[in-house]
Amino acid sequence: MSPSRRAYVFACVGLALVYADQNLIAPHLTAIAEDLDLSLHDRDSKLGGEIAFAFFLLGAPASLLLGALADKFSRVKLFAWTLLLGSTPNCAALFITTYRQLYWLRALTGIAVGGAAPLTYSLCSDLFPASERTRMSAVTGIAMSLGVVGGQAISGFIGEKYGWRVPFAVVAAPGFVVAILMMFFAEEPVRGGMEDESAATCDEEMRASRSERETLIDAPSRSHGSTPPPRGAKMGDFMAFYRKVCGIVSVKTVTLFLVQGISGCVPWSMINTFFNDYLAQDKNLGVESSTTLLIAFAIGAMASTLVSGLYGQTLYNENPKKVSYFMGSTAIVGVIPTVYLVLADYNPASTFDFVCKCITAFLSGFISSCVGVNIRAVLLNVLHPLNRGTAFSLFMLTDDLGKGLGPVFVAGLVDLLGRESAFFVSVLFWIPCGLILLASASTVLDDLKSVQNRYKAAQAENEFDERAE
């Protein structure tokens, strides 16, 4: 295995560990509230809402910063340091005695959560061509799902036996190992080296001569050409970065994908933050049974990542518009089994009833997870290689916005409507998400053609500059 491909393996393992961290609190909301002397109201508003917002507090700027740095510096080294920074607060969780300590340690962990995905996808875009990126996204998504399943299992079963603090250290320990291995045994791939056969010539000289153009490379003109940036613009300059961001969001497909993330993350916030404790306490399943049901959901999501990723790649190769139709329809259909899980009555004494609920949870996870793997691959394909890190940081920013403010919003609904009705309303937010994804079918073909033309124009201009020298 080449050192650069080794970086992909390490990144997937690291990403799994980062996502394992996200659901460690969920099975024990009530236990943590009792341990830290919080009321039932504070259980939902503080542990559910404020802690999730703490992730966003540092995760969102970390996503933007690391995404921008990914366009300029080694993504391998950035990922390793990000993983180290995220693992350290988890070890310190063993010594938590107050809510405020928990709040800030979870906020620090948000650095890894916010920065890992933009770095991973920017890295992987230079290891796989466009014809394989949906499959690559599927494998990366499986790593995330494995992390969710593993974290859910560790927290639900080990935490139930040894206390809610121990799972944090269990997840953190391998994170240090992976970060060190990645730092010393993986190499950075050539940036833009997988765009086409001639892109292999994209070396340091080519990047240097293109540095003045990259700030506006994604701002299409009326003819979808490239707009020359002002001379002397540098990535470190705030206005240059601002113009670059404006150029990225001017791509219509990117804008639609960013907007849908805010709505689509509300149901996911409810599932990841509240649903385990809701099943354990309000539906009387107990922590271990509710964790098992959520693991069934996560296994469905993992299976969907593989199957829908392969199917999505087939659809993309036929016609990219079909991927938009597929994502939009599955987002809307996923509402049905998830609403059933929220509103259904549960019989803890009946094995048959529990098995049926687990099958429904598997289907819910499978259908609702068809979007993630495909949207990331399409997002990579409509962007220029030199802007993917920043663009993915924007994508993760809106994702973090939904995950950070989503639980706060859901906690507010709980105050107004009670847990069951609030969770029902939360699931319905997948409907506008699906409609926006369906709308992307009208923009994706033009944006794909535009980025191909801009990349070829940039290559031709660079070759002309080299001959002139």
N, C-alpha and C positions, 0 to 999 in steps of 0.2 A: 504494500500500500504506500502510495506517495505521501510525503509529509503534508502536502496541501489537502489531500483527501482525508488524511488522519485528522486534520483540523475539523473537518465536517463531523467525524465520529465523536470527537471530544465535545464539539458544540452541541450535538444532539443529546449526549449524556448530561452535559451541564444544563441544558434547557429542561430536561426531565427533572433534574434536581430543583431547579428554580420553580417549576410548576408544582412540584410536590409540596413546596412550602405554602402555596396559596390557600389550601383548604385545611391546614392543621388546626385552626381554631374552630372551624365549623361544627365538628361533632360535639364540642364541649362548651358551647356558649353558656348553658345553664351551670355547669360545674365551675367554669371560670368565674362567672358572676357570683356564685356562692363563696368561692375561695377569696375573691377580692372585695367582698362585702358590697356588691352591687345589687340593685333592685331588679325585678323582672322588666321594668320599663328600661332601665339602663342596659340590661342584657341586649335588647334589640337596638336601642339608640346609640349606645356607646360601643359595645363589642361588635355589633353588627354594622352600624352606620359609621361611627367616627373612626374605628380602626381601619375600615376599608378606605375611608377618605385619607387616612394617614399614608396608605400605600400611594395614593395619587399625589399627595403633597410633595414627596420626593421622587416618586416614580415617573411622573409626567415630565418635569424638567430634566431628569436623568435620561429619559427616552429622547428628548429633543437634542440634548447635548451630545450623547453618545452616537445618535444617528448622524449628526453633523460631523463629528470626529471620524466616524466610519468612512466618510467620503474622502478623508484626507490621510488618516493614519492606519496602522496595522490593526485590522479587526480581530485577529487572533490574540494579540496582546491585550487589546481593550476588553475582549470577552473574559480573558483569564482574570484580569484585575476586577472586573465587574462581579464575577463569581466569588472572588475572595471577599469583596466588600459586602456581598449579600449573605455570605455564610457566617461571618463573624457575629452579627447581632443574634442569629439563631442560637449560637452557643451560649451567648449571654442570657438567653431566655430562661436557662436553668435557675437563675438567681432572681427572677422577678418576684416582687412582693406587693407592688402597687399597680393600679391601672395606668398611671402616668408612665411608669417604666415600660409596660407592655406597649403602650401607644407609640412611644418614640423608637423602640426597638423594631416594631413592625414598619414604622416609617422608613427606617434605615434599610430594611430588607427590600423596600420598594425600589431601591436603586437597581438591584439585580433584576427584579421583575420588570421594571420599565425598560431597562437597557438591553436585556438578553435577546429578545426577539428581533429588533432592528439590526443588531450586529450579526445574528445568525443568518437572516435572510439576505442581507447585503453580501455576506461571505459566500453563501451558497449560490448566489446568482452568478458568481464568477467561477463556479465549479461545474455548473450544469448549463447546457444550451436551452433555449426556449422550449424546444420540443420535449424536454424532460423535466421542466421545472414544476409541473403539477405533481409528478411522481415524487420529486424531491420534496415538495411541500407536504405530500402525504406522509413520507417517512418522518419529516420533522414534526408534523402534527401528531404522529403516533408516539414520538418521544414525549411530547407534551401530555398526551393522554395517559401514557404509562406513568408519567410523573404524578398526574392527578390521581390515578388509581392507587399508586404506591403511597402517596401522601395520605389519601383518605383511609387506606388500610392501616398504615402506621399509627395515625392519630386515633382512629376508632378502636383498634384492638390493643395496641401497646399503651396508648394513653388511658384507656379504661382500666388497665391493670396497674400501671406504674405512675400514673398521674399525667396531667395534660402538658407539663413542661418538657418531659423526656423526648417526645417526638421531634421537637425542634432541634435538639442536639443530634438525634439519629439522622436527620436529613442533612444537617450542616457538615458532618464529618467527611463524607465522600466528596462534598463540594470543594473542600480544600485540596484533596488529592487530584481531582480532575483539573482544577485551575493550574496546579504546578506542572502536571503532565503536559497540558496545552501550551504553557509558557515556554517549555524547553524542548518539546518534541513535535511541534506542529509548525507549518510554514504558511505564510500569506500567499494566496493565489494571485495571478496577474489580473489586475483590475480591467474589466471589459473584455477579457480573453475568450469569452464564450459567446460573443454576439454573432460572429460568423467565422469562416475559415481565415479570413485576413486579419481578424481581431487579435490573433496571436502576436502580432507585431506591436501590440499596445504596451510598450515598455516605458521606462522612466522618462525618456526624451519626449515621447508622444504625450504623456500626461503633463509634462512641464509646458509644452507649447499650447496645450489646450486649457491650462489653468485659468486663463483670463476669460474663456468662453463659458466655463461650466456654471457660472452664477445664473445665467439666463437661458441655459440650454433647453429647459423645459417650458419656456414661454413661447407657444406657437403663434405665428402671425396668421394673417388671413389665409395664406397659402400653406400653412403648416411648415413654414421654414424655420430657421433659427435666427433669433434676434441678437445682433452683436452687443456684447456688454461693454460698458465703458472701460477704457484702458486703465490698467493699474488696479482694477478691482481684485480684492483678495478675500478668501473664505473667512479670514479672521475679522474682517470688517463687518459690523452689524448691518449696515445698509445693504452690503452685498449679499449677506445671508438672507435678509428680508426679501430682496428681489428674487433670490433663488426660490424661497418658499412660495412667493406669489406666482412664480413661473410654474412650480409643481402643481399648485392647486388650480391653476388655469386649465389643466388637463381635466376635462369634464368627468371622465370615468373615475379619476382619483377623487374628485370632489364628492361624487355620489358615494363612493366607498367610505370616505371619511364620515359623511353625514349618517349613513346607515349604522355605523358603529355605535353611535350614541344611543340610538333607540334599541338596537339589538343587544346591547350589554345589560339592559335593565333585567330581562328574564335570567340571564346568566348570573347577575349579581344576586338575585334571589336564590337561585339554585346553589351557588357556591357558598354563600354566606349564611343563609337562614334555613335552607330546606332540611339539612340533616338534623338539626336541633328541633325543627318543627315536627318532623316525623317521630323523633324519639320522645318528645314531651307531649305535643298536642294530639298526636295520633297513637300514643302509647306503645310504640314499637320498641323502645329502649335503644341505647346507643349502638350496640353491636348489630341489631337487626336493621336499623336505619342506615348504618354505615354500609351494610351488605347491599341494601337496595340502591344506595348511591354509587356503589362500586359497579353494580349491574348497569346503571346509567353511564358510568364512565367507560365501561367495556364496550357498550354500544357506540359511544363516541369514538373510541379507538378503532373499532371495526369500520365505522363510517369513514374515518380518515383514510383508511387504506382503500376501501371499495369505491367511495365517491371520488377519491383522488384519481384512481385509475380510470373511472368512468368519465370524470371531468376532463382528463387529458384527451380521451377519445373524442368527446364532444368538442373540445377546443381545436383539435386537429381537423375536425370536420368543418366547424364554423364557430368562432369565438362567441357569437351571440347566443348559441345554445347553452353555454355555461351560465350566462346571466339568467336565462329562463329557468335553468335547473336550480340555481341558488335561490332565486326569488320564490319559486314554488315550494321548495322544501322548507324554507324559513316559515312560510305561512302554514303549511301542513303540520309542522312540528308543534304548533299550538295545541292540537287536539289531544295527543296522549299526555302532554305535560299538564294541561288543565285537569285531565282525569286524575292524575296522581295527586294534585293539590286538593281536589274536592271529594275524592273517594273516601268511603269508610274503610277502616282497616280492622282486621280481626287477628290480633297477635297469637291467638291460640290455634289458628287454622294454618296448617302448612300449605294447603292448596291455595288459599287466598294470598299468602305471602309469595308463593311461586308465580302466581298470575301477576301480582304487582311488580315483581322483578322483571318479568318478560315485558310488561308495559314500559318499565323504566329503561330497559335495553332498547326498545323501539324508539322511545322518546329521545334518548341519547343519540341513536343512529341517525334519525331524521334531522334533528336540530343541529347536528354537527357537519352536515354536508356543505355548509357555507364556508367555514373557516379555511379549509385546505385549498379550496378553489379560488377564493378571493385573493389570497396571498400570492398565488401563482400568476393570476391575471394582473395584479398590481405590479409585480416585477416586470411583466412583459410590456406594459404601457409606459415604462419609465426608462430614461437614459441611464446607462451603467454608473455614471459619475454622480447621479442624484438619488440612487436607490436607498442609501443609508438615511439621508435626510427625509425622504418621502416615507420610508417605513417608520421613522420616528414620529412623523405626523400621524400616520395610521395608528400607531400604538398610543399616541397622545389622546386621540379621540376614544380609543378603546379603554385607556386608563380613566378618561373622563367619565365614561359610562360605568366602569367598575368602581370608581371612587365615589361619584355622586349617586350612582344607582342604588347602593345599599342605604344611603342617607334618604333618598327619595322613597324607597320601599319602607324604611323605618317610619317615615312620616305617614305613609299610607296605613301602616299598622296602627298608629295612634288614632287615625280617623275611622278605620274600617274593621280593625281586628286582623289577626294574622291570616286567616283563610281567605277572606275577601281581598286583602291587600296582595297576597301572592297570586290570586286569580287575575287581578288587574295587571300585575307585573308581567305575566306571561303574554298578555295580549300585545305587548310592545314589539313582539316579533312580526306582527302584521305590517306596520309601516316600514319596518326593516325590509321585509320581503318585497313590498311595492317599490321601494327605492332600488333594490337589486334588479328587479324586472326592468326598471327604467334604464339601467346601464346598458341594456341590449341595444339601445339607440345610439350609444356613443362609443362603444368599445372598438368597433372596426376602424373608425376614423382615427382614433387615438393610437391604435397599433400601427397603422400606416404612417402616421405622423412621426412616431418615435423612430421607425425604421429609416425614414427619409432624413431625419435630423442626424441620426448616427452616421449614415453614409456621407452626408454633406460635411460633417465634422471631420471624418476620416479623409475625404478628398481635400478639404482645406488644409489639413495638417500635412498631407503629402505635398501639396503645392508649396507650403511654407518651407518644407525641408528641401525641395528642389531649388527654391529661390535662394536659400542659404548656400 
